[in-house]
């Protein structure tokens, strides 16, 4: 093989140095892109990391005292900190450790198990809150960065892209969490409860779950949901949700019934039980009814029912359309109660 036929990246340098080994160097354009990517991540971490904290909990049980840890982040300069509900669930003592190493006690202001979110408060001056972005503006393929502070002394960082939007994730209580963000960001141990941020350092989600049996599937509660939950916890100490007082199951609807009542959906919610003196019973619902609409929205699954109720304030009347005894339509009015 002549010298001219050898690729340039395998030839010895003009100064007589050794022949480089391994892959060829990246073209200048790709190198510049990677440098820009690195700078973006470094800048975001420098901006957000001081607001990320470590959550340390002590849990006392019949088997003794245990400890746990997670991450969180400051959302208000007067000491409000967001983390996951499961991080502080059952804790007898909660403390928050900052990146400079100092640690203070925290009080749990409120939690919301259905969305796995919790709000803490610390007595600390001069806290730097994160900037909260709009999760509604996210796009699949967009760069995101997960930051955690599991040890309280330094931040851990993972980067990736948004894999999917609008996922529905079943929470620990069985309720549906809507519009969950799915990413391929690898979450480090203890990063649960930390922020998911965009390339401008704006928090767009709260890292909350990982499917352990699948590689690279991580999830975050969107910032839009977080803001709603925080508003409820700050003003009321709890999240109000409307309930009807029924137990239901998703059941197929025959084509004859679909044609007879102009239904567009192939399934509906079958009412299997009605709570005594609950909103549904007072509104006229009965066991065995087939619920096909709530408010102005068609209902085809139990998840649809939960989704509509999550957006309906307790105490405000809702129209309910049910099919009874296989062939009679009833339009009822129910006033949901607070859960």
Beta strands, then each sheet from edge to edge (+ up, - down):
strand 1: 52-61
strand 2: 64-76
strand 3: 80-83
strand 4: 93-97
strand 5: 103-112
strand 6: 117-122
strand 7: 131-132
strand 8: 143-148
strand 9: 156-170
strand 10: 176-183
strand 11: 195-197
strand 12: 202-210
strand 13: 218-222
strand 14: 242-243
strand 15: 246-252
strand 16: 267-274
strand 17: 290-294
strand 18: 297-298
strand 19: 317-324
strand 20: 328-335
strand 21: 337-338
sheet 1: 1+ 2- 3+ 6- 5+ 4- 1+
sheet 2: 7+ 12+ 11- 8+ 9- 10+ 13-
sheet 3: 14+ 21-
sheet 4: 15+ 16- 17+ 18-
sheet 5: 15+ 16- 17+ 19- 20+
end
